Each structure stands twice: as structure tokens, then as C-alpha cells.
Amino acid sequence: MRFRTKIAIFMVALLLSIAGFNLIASSGVVDILKVGKLANYKIIANVVADTD
């Protein structure tokens, strides 16, 4: 297999994995990250329990 073919296969796999991750990661993940940032990166579970 030529080097160009290997690079092309790698690039296609990279694009598919990025697209797959974007489909899996929902808006809930973004909310959890925002809560963690607001809590100065403390344990997120404790912060969520306190806000409810």
C-alpha cells in the first residue's frame, strides 16, 4: 500500500471519528462542562447536587 493511500485512509477515519463524537456528545455534556467551570473544577457531582 502506498503512503498516499495510508494518509487518505487515516484522514477519512479521523473525519468519521470527529463526526461520530459530535453526534454522541449532546447538549447535556456542554451543560456539565459549564457547571464544572463555574465550580472552579470541583467535583461536578457535588455541585449539581447543591444546585438542585
Secondary structure, 3 states (H helix, E strand, C coil): CCHHHHHHHHHHHHHHHHHHHHHHCCHHHHHHHHHHHHCCCCCHHHHHHHHC
